[in-house]
Amino acid sequence: MVSRTLTLANQITILRLVFVPLLAILVVERRYGLALVVLGAAAISDGVDGLVARVYHQQSPLGVALDPIADKILMTTAYATLAFRDALPWWITIVVISRDVAIVVTALLISLVWGYRPFPPSLLGKASTCVQLLTVLVALGAAAGISFVSGRVVQALVYATAVLTTASGIHYLVALRHYARTPSSGSGVSGV
């Protein structure tokens, strides 16, 4: 691992955090087309920061912690502001945010009681995150008036998000019980 903290990969992740207030302002002001561009750029930056970290060997403890935090802050902001503007139902926003809060609180409690445990993201968790992001992108597209995005597509994605988010939340909580019993190794990637 690189000892420097402000690597190019971490700078890209920090840029994603800069997109958060911009996205919120654009959605609240109903500038959905620009909000879609900002969210698209943030989504691309999420893939690029990991690629840069691997290619240039810039993995760092800061990056391991900062990347999922940036993702969660971005998605929470997107869901909350879109629900505020009635582009997404409040209930799906509550489901998405509650899952993340439950996982983070449980992981923190396990870390406090039994010490740090590596907690890699699961395939189901990654699928849930992808569908959550797709739901937000499609909801923004519908709000922006993109002709081929219908309310039915948004509704179908909302239900898919609910199912995957709930399933992955249950899966993570079960997996956390396993990780609580695993001896601490002090290394590994944490993420949800």
C-alpha positions as CSV (number, residue, x, y, z in Angstrom):
1,M,0.0,0.0,0.0
2,V,1.1,3.5,-0.7
3,S,1.8,5.6,2.4
4,R,0.6,8.8,0.8
5,T,-2.9,9.8,1.6
6,L,-3.8,12.2,-1.2
7,T,-3.2,9.8,-4.0
8,L,-4.9,10.4,-7.4
9,A,-7.4,7.7,-6.5
10,N,-8.3,9.4,-3.2
11,Q,-8.6,12.7,-5.0
12,I,-11.1,11.2,-7.4
13,T,-13.1,9.9,-4.4
14,I,-13.0,13.3,-2.8
15,L,-14.3,14.8,-6.0
16,R,-17.3,12.5,-5.7
17,L,-18.0,14.1,-2.3
18,V,-17.9,17.5,-4.0
19,F,-20.6,16.3,-6.3
20,V,-23.0,15.7,-3.3
21,P,-24.0,19.3,-2.5
22,L,-24.1,20.1,-6.2
23,L,-26.5,17.2,-6.9
24,A,-28.7,18.2,-3.9
25,I,-29.0,21.8,-5.1
26,L,-29.8,20.8,-8.7
27,V,-32.5,18.4,-7.6
28,V,-34.1,20.8,-5.1
29,E,-34.1,23.5,-7.9
30,R,-35.6,20.9,-10.3
31,R,-32.7,21.1,-12.7
32,Y,-33.0,17.4,-13.3
33,G,-31.0,17.3,-16.6
34,L,-28.0,18.8,-15.0
35,A,-28.5,16.7,-11.9
36,L,-28.4,13.6,-14.1
37,V,-25.1,14.8,-15.6
38,V,-23.6,15.3,-12.1
39,L,-24.8,11.9,-10.9
40,G,-23.5,10.3,-14.0
41,A,-20.1,11.9,-13.5
42,A,-20.1,10.8,-9.8
43,A,-21.0,7.2,-10.9
44,I,-18.1,7.2,-13.4
45,S,-15.7,8.6,-10.7
46,D,-16.7,5.6,-8.5
47,G,-15.4,3.2,-11.1
48,V,-12.4,5.3,-12.0
49,D,-11.0,5.7,-8.5
50,G,-10.9,2.0,-7.9
51,L,-9.3,1.4,-11.3
52,V,-6.6,4.1,-10.7
53,A,-5.9,2.7,-7.2
54,R,-5.3,-0.8,-8.6
55,V,-3.4,0.1,-11.7
56,Y,-1.1,2.6,-10.0
57,H,-0.9,0.7,-6.7
58,Q,-2.5,3.5,-4.8
59,Q,-4.6,1.5,-2.4
60,S,-4.6,3.2,1.0
61,P,-6.4,2.9,4.3
62,L,-8.0,6.3,3.6
63,G,-9.3,5.1,0.2
64,V,-10.6,1.9,1.7
65,A,-12.6,3.9,4.3
66,L,-13.5,6.9,2.1
67,D,-14.8,5.2,-1.0
68,P,-17.8,3.5,0.7
69,I,-18.5,6.6,2.8
70,A,-18.6,8.7,-0.4
71,D,-20.9,6.2,-2.0
72,K,-23.3,6.2,0.9
73,I,-23.4,10.0,1.3
74,L,-24.1,10.4,-2.5
75,M,-26.8,7.8,-2.6
76,T,-28.5,9.0,0.6
77,T,-28.5,12.6,-0.8
78,A,-29.9,11.4,-4.1
79,Y,-32.7,9.4,-2.6
80,A,-33.6,12.1,0.0
81,T,-33.7,14.9,-2.5
82,L,-35.6,12.9,-5.1
83,A,-38.1,11.9,-2.5
84,F,-38.4,15.5,-1.4
85,R,-39.3,16.4,-5.0
86,D,-41.6,13.5,-5.3
87,A,-39.5,11.9,-8.0
88,L,-39.2,8.8,-5.8
89,P,-41.5,7.5,-3.1
90,W,-40.4,8.2,0.5
91,W,-40.8,4.6,1.5
92,I,-38.0,3.4,-0.8
93,T,-35.7,6.2,0.5
94,I,-36.4,4.9,4.0
95,V,-35.7,1.3,3.0
96,V,-32.3,2.3,1.3
97,I,-31.1,4.5,4.1
98,S,-32.3,2.2,6.9
99,R,-30.4,-0.8,5.4
100,D,-27.2,1.2,5.3
101,V,-27.7,2.6,8.9
102,A,-28.4,-0.9,10.2
103,I,-25.3,-2.4,8.6
104,V,-23.0,0.4,9.7
105,V,-24.2,0.4,13.3
106,T,-24.0,-3.4,13.5
107,A,-20.4,-3.4,12.0
108,L,-19.4,-0.6,14.4
109,L,-20.8,-2.5,17.4
110,I,-18.9,-5.7,16.3
111,S,-15.7,-3.7,15.9
112,L,-16.1,-2.1,19.4
113,V,-16.9,-5.4,21.1
114,W,-14.7,-7.9,19.2
115,G,-12.2,-5.6,17.4
116,Y,-11.9,-4.9,13.7
117,R,-13.0,-7.5,11.3
118,P,-12.5,-7.3,7.5
119,F,-15.9,-7.1,5.9
120,P,-15.8,-7.4,2.1
121,P,-18.8,-6.4,0.0
122,S,-20.9,-9.3,-1.2
123,L,-22.2,-10.0,-4.8
124,L,-25.8,-9.4,-3.5
125,G,-24.7,-6.1,-1.9
126,K,-23.0,-5.0,-5.2
127,A,-26.1,-5.9,-7.1
128,S,-28.3,-3.9,-4.7
129,T,-26.0,-0.9,-5.0
130,C,-26.1,-1.1,-8.9
131,V,-29.9,-1.3,-8.9
132,Q,-30.1,1.6,-6.4
133,L,-28.0,3.7,-8.6
134,L,-29.9,2.7,-11.8
135,T,-33.2,3.6,-10.0
136,V,-31.9,7.1,-9.1
137,L,-30.5,7.7,-12.7
138,V,-33.8,6.5,-14.2
139,A,-35.9,8.6,-11.8
140,L,-33.8,11.7,-12.7
141,G,-34.3,10.9,-16.4
142,A,-38.0,10.7,-15.9
143,A,-38.1,13.9,-13.9
144,A,-36.0,15.6,-16.7
145,G,-38.6,14.5,-19.2
146,I,-36.5,12.1,-21.2
147,S,-39.1,10.6,-23.5
148,F,-38.2,6.9,-23.3
149,V,-38.2,6.8,-19.5
150,S,-41.7,6.1,-18.2
151,G,-43.1,6.1,-14.8
152,R,-43.7,2.4,-15.1
153,V,-39.9,1.8,-15.6
154,V,-39.2,3.9,-12.5
155,Q,-41.9,2.0,-10.5
156,A,-40.4,-1.4,-11.6
157,L,-36.9,-0.3,-10.5
158,V,-38.2,1.0,-7.2
159,Y,-39.7,-2.4,-6.5
160,A,-36.5,-4.2,-7.7
161,T,-34.5,-1.8,-5.4
162,A,-36.8,-2.7,-2.4
163,V,-36.3,-6.4,-2.9
164,L,-32.6,-6.3,-3.5
165,T,-31.9,-3.8,-0.7
166,T,-33.9,-5.8,1.8
167,A,-32.3,-9.1,0.7
168,S,-28.8,-7.7,0.8
169,G,-29.5,-6.0,4.2
170,I,-30.6,-9.4,5.7
171,H,-27.6,-11.1,4.0
172,Y,-25.1,-8.6,5.5
173,L,-26.6,-8.8,9.0
174,V,-26.3,-12.6,8.8
175,A,-22.7,-12.3,7.4
176,L,-21.8,-9.8,10.1
177,R,-22.6,-12.5,12.7
178,H,-20.0,-14.7,11.0
179,Y,-17.4,-11.9,10.8
180,A,-17.9,-11.3,14.5
181,R,-16.8,-14.8,15.3
182,T,-13.8,-14.7,12.9
183,P,-10.5,-13.8,14.6
184,S,-9.3,-10.3,13.7
185,S,-6.6,-10.1,11.1
186,G,-6.2,-6.4,11.1
187,S,-6.3,-6.2,7.3
188,G,-8.8,-6.4,4.5
189,V,-11.2,-4.3,2.7
190,S,-14.3,-3.0,4.4
191,G,-17.4,-2.1,2.4
192,V,-21.1,-2.5,2.0
